[in-house]
Amino acid sequence: MNKKIFKVLFIFMLFMPFFVYATTPTLDGPTITQDIVNCKELLGTNLIKIISFIFSTLRVGASIIAIVNAMIILLPAVIAKDADALKKSEKKLITLAIVLVLIILLPTLIIAIGNLFGYDLSCFA
């Protein structure tokens, strides 16, 4: 008996979309226009301030982390007065410096890449 009830309910659920009549909803949202909107108008002043704060924090944090890591890398080589260890630490420090420069120049790189493809990224400056 239960199987028949479940079969009837299942068939009813399959054909339910055909029985329900719904009107198309009207959406009251933002309209899409052909007007050109710059980055500051699109994001607003508060979001631009948040993005600027994130980039500033990233730059300062990366600089502090790089200085601490450089001290940690150089300290054993200097204490041991080992020339080979100094050369190895020099290679690590050069890599660390390159990464730090890329992080510090991140907003500039984003703007340059955006300008290549024609995007307005003036709010990242």
ABEGO torsion letter per residue (X at the ends): XAAAAAAAAAAAAAAAAAABBBBBBBBBBBBBBABBBBAAAAAEAAAAAAAAAAAAAAAAAAAAAAAAAAAAAAAAAAAAGBAAAAAAAAAAAAAAAAAAAAAAAAAAAAAAAAAAAGBBAAAAX
